[in-house]
Amino acid sequence: MSSEESPFIPGKPASSTPDFDEPQRPQGPPEAKPDQSGPRPTTPTGATSADEQDAQGQQGRYHTTAQGGRLPDTNHSLKAGARGPVLIQDHHLREKITHFDHERIPERVVHARGAAAHGTFVSYGNASSVTKAGFLQAEAETEVFTRFSTVVGSRGSPDVARDTRGFATKFYTSEGVFDLVGNNFPVFFIQDALKFPDIVHAAKPHPDREIPQAQSAHDTFWDFVSLHTEATHHTMWQMSDRAIPRSLRMMEGFGVNTFRVQNSAGETSLVKFHWKPENGVHSLLWEEAQLVNGFDPDFHRRDLADAIEAGAYPRWELGLQVMPDSEDEMFEGIDLLDPTKLVPEELAPVRAVGRLTLDRNPENYFAETEQVAFHPGHLVPGIDVTNDPLLQGRLFSYLDTQLTRLGGPNFSELPINRPRCPVNDMFRDGMHQTAVHQGVAPYKPNSLDGGNPFSTEDEHALIDVPQPVAESVKERRASASFDDHFSQARLFWLSLTGIERQHLADAFIFELGKCYEETIRRREVKNLAAIDRELCETVATGLGLKAPEADDRAPGVTASPALSQIGRRWPVAGRKVGIVASADTPFDQITTVRAAVAEAGMVPLLVAPRGGRLGEGSTSVAVERTYATMRSVEFDAVVLTEGIESSTEVDVLISEAWRHLKAIATCGNAEILLEEPGIGLGDPGIFCSDEPHEATRQVIEALAEHRAWARADM
Ligand code: HDD
């Protein structure tokens, strides 16, 4: 170092000895005051507090070390000369790289791939006759955070894999956190938590080559479920259209396990929780799902975030099926402790008790969506668990898994997990402790801290309803009612319409067709014989196998029409319509169609051969998708305007939209484009008009049924 060189910054001339009386202030911009510049971090409640900002390490206008020391440069390591080796004394280098090296935490062992949103739950106030839970009483409004997920795939897996979807909601109630950790199917693969590692090992990629990713179409999955027939009912759901939702906004949710609720008079009932989507229950077709996974692997995640950002807030009603709390915990012959069984809505109607609205996207994926920690044992006064052996095991697993995933026992102090009511748990210390606890007596009883905190006999969580436990011996077995593995699988099959059954059979043919072992295929086809003759024969034929003899293990089963997705009309808000146009399209056609789509609360997406804008001057409209960036699977319906020419991209768009039973409208002479693929102008879901407004109106009308189902029979 030359004598003129700065002792602090190599290469910089030394200034005179720093004058401690005159602080060195930065020269020139930035002008903004420190706390007015940069992002304003928010807490999960939307509030901004100094504490929260500190916690996020994002305060002030200067780039600093983790210790708050201001940094002059983060582009160059400290070196022995411009071309020399890096010096180990460069703390900034080591701190920055070390932090980066530890940025990842273990992904969830299941449900690793997820998307989430904040929202509010508003109670209808009509549930007090069955539960005293505060968040279900009149006028209660509760902040919530909901995370949706796939089960099998890793964090980076595609969104629309054929899989069960998680639907977990954290209610930050004034009585403590209540987590409703459900799925989009009402039943589960197994009846006892002890089997959970088995089903998950079977469904995850093969341990030798780690393939396939996020799929059940492989030997180990089908090996397990074909041998373990209690999985049959869930497998039927997994092969149904429910396993490939059109959107996370268009799925039902189910608490699956039966819970015991208690009202303020101490009376108890058994309940099953349901989420009913306002947008209806809709699915992709299998071919669409396969295309989506390549075209946009983040399809569901993007759809949820876009909808919320656009103000098309997804909404669900929370519903309760209420059954008497009988001694045998059976209802109409259904064992309420068996999580492979549902209760048909025709037998116990779903009573709506409140509404969930998701209206705010997370600010930070890691802090919120990744670090949120659910647990079916997070209960509030008025809601208790039952002896369902699956639920009992879950009560152990969720807390346990967070210890590894979130690095210790203090994960409930993370902002996304913090209750919004006073917490005084007497837990102390541990990895990542952020609280500065007061007092000297974290034990009970104590006199040194004045006896604090106090226990309450009033409303308390973990209500522990005094249920008699049958006099019994210790044994590893389930009750005989758990032995019926087929009647509800048949009930589900009988409840579906013809096209839904076809999709389900096709899924079996696809999935079993991907198995290498013929013994597995045969074994599963034999199981199908116990569900339905037609299903078994269709799948056997598809696989080139001989259908086994009829098996009448599930006699006298009736259908539950509420389980079918087809046959009702739903709101169309938030659906996406592709409007294909070109520079030759009369501009008023574009504006008319766009306006009509937007007016219906749907999302118009203008598609053109190239990017840029269509129309002139200030009224011109931005092209949202070009022929290079569009694919039919993104649209729920397509409007073809005048002036577009036949091309490979347009032809593929039309033929896919046709094959996927989507509504297609043409304006004026655009109907010529339907000639080549042989689409009849009067075919179901095809609307041709010289009036763009009329063509669009008809498309909107058709979308209420989701697809032109009648075309499936053509
Ligand atoms: Fe589970 C996560 C739903 C049975 C063990 N589960 C997890 C999530 C959902 C469910 C939605 C993701 C939560 C999130 O978004 O963070 N699980 C269910 C349902 C079940 C079920 C509806 C049956 C009724 N689960 C189940 C059993 C066990 C687990 C029987 C273990 C014995 N589940 C876990 C877990 C996970 C989990 C390993 C992984 C990540 C986590 O908990 O936080 O503990």
Residues whose N, C-alpha, C, O or C-beta is under 5 A from the ligand:
A	BS01	HDD	R108 V109 V110 H111 R147 S149 G166 F167 A168 V181 G182 N183 F188 A193 F196 G255 V256 N257 V372 F374 L390 G393 R394 S397 Y398 T401
